Amino acid sequence: MEMHGDLYLNMTTLLVAVGTLAAYVLYRSTRRPAGFPPGPTALPLVGNIPLFYFAKHPKQAFLDLSKKYGAIVSLKFASGDVVLLNTFDVVKEALVKKAAVFAGRPATYSVGLLTEGFKDIVFSTYGPQWRYQRKLGHTAIRHFAQKERLEQLVFSVTPGVAKILDEMGDKPFAPKWTIGQIVYNILGTLCFAKRYKFNDPDLLDWIDLNTGITKVFSNGLLGDFIAIFQYIRTPSDLKYRRLLKSFRKMFSDELDKHQESFDPENIRDFMDSLLLTQKENIEAGEEGADRLTDTHLIYTVMDIFSAGTETTILTLHWAVLLMAEYPEIQKKVAREIDEVLGRDSMPSLSDRGSLPFTEATLLEIFRYGTVVPLGVPHSVMEDTTLCGYRLPKDTVVMVNHLALHYSPTEWEDPENFKPERFLNDNGQLLAKLPESPLPFSTGRRVCLGEDFAKKEVFLLFTWLFGRYTFYKVPGKEKETVLKLNEELVLAHQPCDDIEVCVKRRF
């Protein structure tokens, strides 16, 4: 009996210990660090994830947080602490005034898979290796952002675009897929000197592959939020790994071809430019050059390609739909292009500054159609403070671009599309433009391809709306074409299958 009693006591002690430990873990999973910013109550284990994943309108959930908590709010994603920055002043304090402290990147599970252990520029953390790799990428991309080269690159695809649009007639079509082929062709030529015909099966496969990766990545994997799922192969995890394997192989094969045919006297594309810059830096004995592996080169090209395709496609998709939704604004854009450039003339980067209403419309598209609502996450490199709050090292920091771009204190009537907000009383661009919107972020982690992307979008937008009118499908004029894709929790983009019509301007 005594042995059974001891066993009972031992089992009771064990159960009490396990229960106490479980209660402590649950308690810790809901607690914020001392001195941390305020935020919504976190649930045990899952934190504030349900706030977004089960919201009817995720966009509104992020806006509501900024309205309730102000400039800075804290969240818990499972056991991880996240701080959300909701105003431009606090973003500037963090990313500009304390740039080095906030220049880190969190080592999330899905990103680690995407980058083979953080060997890229966008997601690798701040340090000597990152600085050298970014400098290499910046030197290479600057070579192709020059006026004549970029114009030649963009306008090499417009004849194919014109053929597709001219043949549409009155047939409704989903513009995102046509825009996607335009942008992929430009980036394919930029990165690999490859040019595709429209609806080429290889091009469509490429788009499907990148779109599939982006869709899984945008919503995150369970392993990003709950650590145990990093060791469990869920269907989403397996699909993501399969897509990544195919995507990497495409870039790896291209690098092999470029290394075999590399000629320093004939730089054909971005990959050649990277190889040349690497060669020159090694010969010059520049620190870090010898540590850049082929994998680093592949991911530098992948950064430019992936960032340059998805964000540009979404921006132009918003542009087409907004112009169809607001035909009077579209007419004003077309009229200005006619008056300044003349009908059917090719726009040039030299025209920037002479098309104020067109440029104001583009700025408003960047604001209204915020394509990366939370940007790329940062992490704190050391213990620091922000707005009087204490942020421990490794705190994840995210910029709430939706709050910045839709703030009623920063923008008059932010829910409406109004290019005039960027113009003065004389119809010219404001002498001092607002520091926000920030579609490409700011500080040390500002987007590497910002200059290239802005120029590319200006040329394509001006060319498109100087030649074509996009309008709602006849019979559906009272329906909005600005329907958000609610399946993508952490994205802000229109539904892929929204249709419009197009006609040539004569």
C-alpha positions in Angstrom: 0.0 0.0 0.0 2.9 2.3 0.9 4.4 1.8 -2.6 1.1 2.6 -4.3 0.8 5.7 -2.1 4.3 6.9 -3.1 3.4 6.3 -6.8 0.2 8.3 -6.3 2.1 11.1 -4.7 4.8 11.1 -7.4 2.2 11.1 -10.2 0.3 13.9 -8.5 3.6 15.9 -8.1 4.4 15.3 -11.8 0.9 16.4 -12.9 1.1 19.5 -10.8 4.6 20.3 -12.1 3.5 19.8 -15.8 0.3 21.8 -15.1 2.3 24.6 -13.5 4.8 24.7 -16.4 1.9 24.7 -19.0 0.2 27.5 -17.1 3.5 29.5 -17.0 4.1 28.9 -20.8 0.5 30.1 -21.5 0.9 33.1 -19.3 4.3 34.0 -20.9 2.8 33.7 -24.4 0.4 36.5 -23.6 2.7 38.9 -21.7 4.6 41.8 -23.2 8.1 42.8 -22.2 8.4 45.5 -19.5 8.1 49.0 -21.0 6.7 47.7 -24.3 4.1 49.6 -26.3 0.4 48.9 -25.6 -1.6 46.6 -27.9 -4.6 44.3 -28.1 -4.9 41.3 -25.7 -3.0 38.3 -26.9 -4.5 34.8 -26.8 -2.4 32.0 -25.3 0.0 30.4 -27.9 -1.4 32.1 -31.0 -1.1 35.7 -29.8 -2.9 38.2 -32.0 -2.9 36.1 -35.2 -6.7 35.5 -35.2 -7.2 39.3 -35.3 -6.1 39.3 -38.9 -6.7 35.8 -40.2 -10.3 35.7 -39.2 -11.1 39.4 -39.9 -13.6 40.0 -42.6 -11.5 42.8 -44.0 -7.8 42.5 -42.9 -7.0 46.0 -44.3 -9.5 47.5 -41.9 -8.0 45.5 -39.0 -4.7 47.2 -39.5 -6.3 50.6 -39.9 -8.3 50.1 -36.7 -5.2 49.3 -34.7 -3.6 52.7 -35.7 -6.8 54.5 -34.8 -7.1 52.8 -31.4 -3.4 52.8 -30.3 -1.9 55.7 -32.2 1.7 55.9 -33.4 3.0 52.6 -32.1 1.2 49.4 -31.2 2.6 46.0 -30.1 1.3 42.6 -31.2 2.1 39.0 -30.5 2.5 36.5 -33.3 2.5 33.2 -31.4 5.4 33.7 -29.0 7.1 36.5 -30.9 6.8 40.2 -30.1 6.0 42.6 -32.9 5.8 46.4 -33.0 3.7 48.1 -35.7 4.7 51.7 -36.6 1.6 53.7 -37.7 2.8 57.3 -38.3 5.4 58.9 -40.5 7.1 60.6 -37.5 7.7 57.3 -35.7 8.8 55.6 -38.9 11.3 58.4 -39.5 12.6 58.1 -35.9 13.2 54.4 -36.3 14.3 53.9 -39.8 16.1 57.2 -40.5 17.3 58.6 -37.1 18.2 55.2 -35.7 18.8 53.6 -39.1 21.5 51.1 -38.1 19.7 49.9 -34.9 16.5 49.1 -36.9 18.3 47.7 -40.0 18.1 44.0 -38.9 15.8 41.4 -40.4 13.9 38.7 -38.5 15.0 35.1 -39.3 11.6 33.8 -40.2 11.0 30.2 -41.3 9.5 30.9 -44.7 12.2 33.4 -45.6 15.0 31.0 -44.5 13.6 28.5 -47.0 13.1 31.2 -49.7 16.8 32.4 -49.5 18.7 29.2 -48.6 19.6 30.6 -45.2 19.4 34.3 -45.9 21.9 34.7 -48.7 20.0 37.5 -50.5 19.9 41.3 -50.0 16.2 42.0 -49.1 15.9 39.5 -46.2 19.5 39.0 -44.9 20.3 40.9 -41.8 22.4 44.1 -41.6 26.2 43.6 -41.5 29.4 43.6 -43.6 28.3 40.8 -45.9 25.0 42.5 -46.6 26.6 45.9 -47.2 29.0 44.4 -49.8 26.3 42.4 -51.5 23.9 45.4 -51.7 26.7 47.6 -53.0 27.3 45.0 -55.7 23.7 44.9 -56.6 23.3 48.7 -56.6 26.2 49.1 -59.0 24.8 46.6 -61.4 21.2 47.9 -61.4 22.4 51.5 -61.7 24.0 50.5 -65.0 20.6 49.6 -66.4 18.6 52.5 -64.8 20.3 55.0 -67.1 17.9 57.0 -69.4 18.6 55.6 -72.8 19.1 52.0 -71.7 16.0 51.9 -69.6 13.8 53.5 -72.3 15.1 51.0 -74.8 14.4 48.2 -72.4 10.8 49.3 -71.7 9.9 50.1 -75.3 11.3 46.8 -76.6 8.1 45.2 -75.3 5.5 47.8 -76.2 4.9 46.6 -79.8 3.8 43.2 -78.5 1.6 44.9 -75.9 0.0 47.1 -78.6 -0.7 44.0 -80.7 -2.5 42.3 -77.8 -4.5 45.4 -76.8 -5.5 46.3 -80.3 -6.9 42.8 -80.9 -9.1 43.0 -77.8 -11.9 44.8 -79.5 -14.9 45.0 -77.1 -13.9 41.7 -75.4 -13.6 42.0 -71.5 -10.3 40.8 -70.1 -8.5 40.6 -66.8 -5.7 43.2 -67.2 -3.4 41.8 -64.5 -2.3 38.9 -66.8 -1.5 41.2 -69.7 0.3 43.6 -67.4 2.2 40.6 -65.9 3.5 39.6 -69.3 4.7 43.2 -70.0 6.6 43.4 -66.7 8.0 39.8 -66.9 9.3 40.5 -70.4 11.1 43.7 -69.2 12.6 41.9 -66.2 13.5 38.9 -68.3 15.4 41.1 -70.7 17.0 43.1 -67.8 18.2 40.0 -65.9 18.9 37.4 -68.6 18.7 39.2 -72.0 15.6 37.0 -72.7 12.6 38.2 -74.7 9.4 36.3 -74.9 6.4 36.5 -77.3 3.1 37.2 -75.6 1.4 34.0 -74.3 4.6 32.0 -74.8 4.1 28.8 -72.7 7.5 29.3 -71.0 6.6 32.8 -70.0 3.3 31.8 -68.6 4.9 28.9 -66.7 7.3 31.4 -65.2 4.5 33.7 -64.2 2.5 30.9 -62.6 5.6 29.7 -60.7 6.4 33.1 -59.2 2.8 33.8 -58.5 2.4 30.5 -56.6 5.4 31.3 -54.5 4.2 34.8 -53.8 0.8 33.6 -52.8 2.1 31.1 -50.2 4.7 33.6 -49.0 2.2 36.5 -48.6 0.1 34.5 -46.1 3.1 33.0 -44.4 3.6 29.4 -43.3 2.5 28.0 -39.9 6.2 27.6 -39.0 6.6 31.4 -39.1 4.2 31.7 -36.2 4.3 28.5 -34.3 7.8 26.9 -34.0 6.7 23.3 -33.8 5.4 23.5 -37.4 8.9 24.1 -38.7 9.3 20.3 -38.2 5.9 19.3 -39.6 5.5 19.1 -43.4 2.1 20.6 -43.9 0.6 20.7 -47.5 1.4 24.4 -47.7 5.0 23.7 -46.6 5.5 20.9 -49.2 4.0 23.1 -52.0 6.2 26.0 -51.1 9.4 23.8 -51.1 8.4 22.3 -54.4 7.8 25.7 -56.0 11.1 27.1 -54.6 13.1 24.2 -56.0 11.8 24.8 -59.5 12.3 28.6 -59.2 15.9 28.2 -58.0 16.8 25.9 -60.8 15.7 28.4 -63.4 18.1 31.0 -61.9 20.9 28.5 -61.3 20.7 27.4 -65.0 20.9 31.0 -66.1 24.0 31.6 -64.0 25.7 28.5 -65.5 25.0 29.8 -69.0 26.2 33.3 -68.2 29.4 32.1 -66.6 30.2 29.9 -69.7 29.6 32.8 -72.1 30.7 35.7 -70.0 32.5 38.5 -72.0 33.6 41.5 -70.0 33.5 43.6 -73.2 29.9 42.7 -73.9 27.7 43.1 -70.9 24.3 41.9 -72.0 22.2 42.0 -68.8 22.0 42.4 -65.1 23.6 39.0 -64.4 26.6 39.9 -66.7 26.9 43.2 -64.8 27.0 41.4 -61.5 29.7 39.0 -62.8 31.8 41.9 -64.1 31.4 43.9 -60.9 32.4 40.8 -58.8 35.5 40.2 -61.1 36.6 43.8 -60.8 36.1 43.9 -57.0 38.1 40.7 -56.6 41.0 42.0 -58.7 40.9 45.3 -56.7 41.0 43.3 -53.4 37.8 44.8 -52.1 36.8 43.4 -48.8 34.0 40.8 -49.0 34.3 40.1 -52.7 35.9 36.7 -52.2 33.1 35.6 -49.9 30.3 36.1 -52.4 29.4 32.6 -53.6 27.4 31.6 -56.7 24.4 31.2 -54.4 24.7 34.9 -53.3 24.8 35.9 -56.9 21.7 33.9 -57.8 19.8 35.4 -54.9 20.9 38.9 -55.8 19.3 38.4 -59.2 16.3 36.8 -57.7 15.8 39.8 -55.5 15.8 42.2 -58.4 13.6 39.9 -60.5 11.0 39.0 -57.8 10.7 42.5 -56.3 10.7 44.1 -59.7 7.9 41.9 -61.1 5.3 41.6 -58.3 5.3 45.2 -57.0 5.3 46.7 -60.5 2.6 44.4 -61.8 0.4 45.3 -58.7 1.0 49.0 -59.1 0.1 49.0 -62.8 -2.9 46.7 -62.1 -4.1 49.3 -59.6 -3.5 52.0 -62.2 -5.6 50.4 -64.9 -8.5 49.7 -62.5 -8.4 53.1 -60.9 -8.5 54.8 -64.3 -11.5 52.6 -65.3 -13.2 53.5 -62.0 -12.5 57.2 -62.5 -12.9 58.0 -66.2 -12.7 61.8 -65.7 -9.3 61.5 -64.2 -8.2 59.2 -67.0 -9.4 61.8 -69.6 -7.4 64.5 -67.8 -4.3 62.3 -67.9 -4.8 61.5 -71.6 -5.4 65.2 -72.4 -2.2 66.3 -70.7 -0.2 63.7 -72.5 -1.7 64.8 -75.9 -1.0 68.5 -75.2 2.6 68.0 -73.9 3.9 65.0 -75.9 1.5 64.9 -78.9 -0.6 61.9 -79.9 1.3 58.6 -80.5 4.7 60.0 -79.6 6.9 57.9 -77.3 7.3 59.2 -73.7 10.8 59.8 -72.4 12.2 60.1 -68.9 13.0 63.7 -69.9 9.3 64.3 -69.8 9.2 64.0 -66.0 8.5 67.4 -64.6 6.4 68.5 -67.6 3.4 66.2 -66.9 2.2 67.4 -63.4 -1.3 65.9 -63.4 0.0 62.6 -64.8 2.8 62.5 -62.1 0.3 63.5 -59.4 -1.9 60.6 -60.5 1.0 58.2 -60.2 1.8 59.4 -56.7 -1.9 58.9 -55.8 -1.8 55.4 -57.2 1.2 54.6 -55.0 -0.7 56.0 -52.0 -4.1 54.5 -52.7 -2.9 51.2 -54.0 -0.5 50.4 -51.2 0.8 47.1 -52.6 3.0 46.0 -49.6 0.9 47.1 -46.7 3.4 46.0 -44.0 6.6 46.3 -46.0 9.4 44.0 -45.3 9.8 43.3 -41.5 12.8 44.9 -39.6 14.3 43.7 -36.4 16.1 45.6 -33.7 19.8 45.0 -33.6 20.3 46.0 -29.9 18.2 47.1 -26.9 16.8 50.5 -27.7 13.9 52.9 -27.2 11.2 54.3 -29.5 8.6 56.9 -28.6 9.6 56.4 -25.0 9.0 52.7 -25.1 11.7 50.0 -24.5 12.3 47.6 -27.4 14.5 44.6 -26.5 17.0 43.3 -29.1 15.4 41.1 -31.8 12.0 42.8 -31.5 10.3 42.6 -34.9 9.3 46.0 -36.3 6.8 46.5 -39.1 5.7 49.6 -40.9 1.9 49.9 -41.2 2.0 51.5 -44.7 -1.8 51.3 -44.8 -2.0 53.5 -41.7 0.5 56.0 -43.2 -1.2 56.2 -46.6 -4.8 56.3 -45.2 -4.3 58.5 -42.2 -7.0 61.2 -41.9 -4.5 63.5 -40.1 -2.0 63.2 -43.0 -4.4 63.2 -45.9 -7.7 64.9 -46.5 -10.4 62.5 -47.5 -7.9 59.5 -47.7 -10.5 56.9 -48.8 -11.1 58.8 -52.1 -8.7 58.8 -55.1 -7.6 62.4 -55.6 -4.5 63.2 -57.6 -5.1 66.9 -56.9 -3.8 66.5 -53.4 -0.3 66.6 -54.9 -0.9 69.7 -56.9 -0.9 73.5 -56.1 -3.5 76.0 -57.1 -1.7 76.5 -60.4 -2.0 72.8 -61.3 1.7 72.1 -60.8 3.3 69.5 -58.5 3.8 70.8 -55.0 7.2 72.4 -54.5 7.6 70.2 -51.4 5.9 66.9 -51.8 4.8 65.0 -48.7 7.4 62.7 -47.2 4.8 59.9 -47.3 3.7 57.8 -49.2 6.6 55.4 -48.8 6.0 52.6 -51.3 9.7 51.7 -51.3 10.3 52.2 -47.5 13.1 54.5 -46.3 16.4 54.4 -44.4 19.2 51.9 -44.9 16.8 49.1 -46.1 15.1 51.2 -48.7 14.2 49.2 -51.8 17.3 48.6 -54.0 15.3 48.9 -57.2 13.3 52.1 -56.2 14.8 54.4 -58.9 14.4 51.7 -61.7 10.8 50.9 -60.6 9.7 54.5 -60.6 11.1 55.2 -64.0 9.7 52.0 -65.4 6.2 52.7 -64.1 6.3 56.3 -65.4 7.2 55.2 -68.9 4.6 52.3 -69.0 1.8 54.4 -67.5 2.4 57.3 -69.8 2.6 55.1 -72.9 -0.5 53.1 -72.0 -2.8 56.0 -71.2 -1.5 58.1 -74.1 -2.7 55.4 -76.5 -5.6 53.5 -74.8 -8.7 54.1 -72.8 -9.6 51.5 -70.2 -13.3 51.3 -69.2 -15.8 49.1 -67.3 -17.5 46.2 -69.0 -20.7 47.5 -70.7 -23.7 46.8 -68.5 -21.5 46.8 -65.3 -20.8 50.5 -65.1 -22.4 50.8 -61.6 -20.2 48.0 -60.2 -16.8 48.9 -58.8 -13.7 47.3 -60.2 -11.8 48.1 -57.0 -12.6 44.8 -55.2 -9.9 43.7 -52.8 -8.6 40.1 -52.8 -9.5 39.1 -49.2 -7.8 35.7 -49.5 -4.4 37.3 -49.1 -4.3 38.3 -45.4 -1.1 40.4 -45.4 -1.6 41.9 -48.9 -3.5 44.8 -50.3 -4.4 44.2 -54.0 -7.4 43.9 -56.3 -8.9 40.5 -57.2 -6.9 38.9 -60.1 -9.9 38.2 -62.2 -11.5 41.6 -62.4 -12.3 42.4 -66.0 -12.3 45.7 -68.0 -12.4 46.7 -71.6 -9.9 48.7 -73.7 -10.0 50.7 -76.9 -7.4 52.6 -78.9 -7.6 56.3 -78.7 -7.8 58.0 -82.1 
